Amino acid sequence: MRGLLYKDWTIIFRGYKSNFLFLLLFYGGFTALCRVSFLSYALVFVLGMYASSTISMDENSHWDAYARTLPVSPRQLVSAKYLLTLLLTAASIPLGFLLILLIPDPKPSLLETTSGMVSAAAVTLLYLSFVMPLSYRFGAAKARSWVSITIFVVFFGPVAFLALMKDNENNPGIQALHALDHVVENAMLTEQQFVFLVLAVLLGITLVCFLLSWVISIRIYAKKSY
């Protein structure tokens, strides 16, 4: 397993070293000058994508055909990708906090920054939970395209539908917000407690999806012929 992680890490380091340094300088400068925090959250997604890009590199170099001759199982080969994804996503969070420190006072609150980082990590892992098994099944390029189209339809479709509704009283989105506000008031939770509860649920759902994705990817990879 350590050898597989080292192989993927070497590929990422050699392939993205210059790109990452440029992004880090650009994101840092833009964050400090424009006093924005969203680039620190984007950095989480970028590092997560670096890990998944090793699947494309393996395809181009026909690594998987060679890997079948090695004393490693499909479970180990796939697990290395998922573990690297978790490690890089986790490493991106302190880097994101460092970018936030570049913002002149007043800086975003700790609650806002933490919420942004956890949400960015959850979105990254959730996105990769769909991309990685599809990459093993259909190829990385097709997987990214299909997932991007699906995300656009699933998330922006309802938004466009609700925006077209003129009657606010019957708008499901407005009613859902009122219902959520009612639940929060009855639960006697502070704003901070409510945010942490939502983040914990979001992170829990994401990790379950990531675990299921890992199991599915192992089965797909084990049955695939190279």
Residue pairs with C-beta under 8 A, 6 or more apart in sequence:
1 76
1 79
1 80
1 83
4 72
4 76
4 77
4 80
5 80
5 83
5 84
7 80
8 51
8 54
8 80
8 81
8 84
9 84
11 54
11 57
12 50
12 51
12 53
12 54
12 88
15 53
15 57
16 50
16 53
20 46
20 50
23 43
23 46
24 43
24 95
27 39
27 40
27 42
27 43
27 99
28 99
28 102
30 36
30 39
31 37
31 39
31 40
31 99
31 100
31 102
31 103
32 102
32 103
32 104
35 103
35 104
36 103
37 99
37 100
37 103
37 108
37 112
37 113
37 116
38 116
39 99
40 95
40 96
40 97
40 99
40 100
40 113
40 116
40 117
41 96
41 116
41 117
41 119
41 120
42 120
43 92
43 95
43 96
43 99
44 89
44 92
44 93
44 96
44 117
44 120
44 121
44 124
45 120
45 123
45 124
45 127
46 92
47 88
47 89
47 91
47 92
47 95
48 85
48 88
48 89
48 92
48 121
48 124
48 125
48 127
48 128
49 124
49 128
50 88
51 81
51 84
51 85
51 87
51 88
51 89
51 128
52 81
52 85
52 128
52 131
52 132
52 135
52 140
53 140
54 81
54 84
55 81
55 132
55 135
55 136
55 140
56 135
56 140
56 141
57 63
58 64
59 139
59 140
62 226
64 77
64 224
64 226
65 226
67 77
68 226
74 218
74 221
74 222
75 218
75 222
77 221
78 136
78 214
78 217
78 218
78 221
79 214
79 218
81 132
81 217
82 132
82 210
82 213
82 214
82 217
85 125
85 128
85 132
86 125
86 210
89 121
89 124
89 125
90 121
92 121
93 117
93 121
96 116
96 117
96 120
97 113
97 117
100 107
100 108
100 113
101 107
108 116
111 192
111 195
114 199
115 195
115 199
118 199
118 202
118 203
119 199
119 202
121 203
121 206
122 202
122 203
122 205
122 206
125 206
125 207
125 209
125 210
126 206
126 209
126 210
127 147
127 151
128 210
128 213
129 206
129 209
129 210
129 212
129 213
130 143
130 147
130 150
130 213
131 140
131 143
131 144
131 147
132 143
132 213
132 217
133 213
133 216
133 217
133 220
134 142
134 143
134 146
134 147
135 143
135 144
136 217
136 220
136 221
136 224
137 143
137 220
137 224
138 146
162 171
162 172
162 173
165 171
168 174
184 194
187 194
189 197
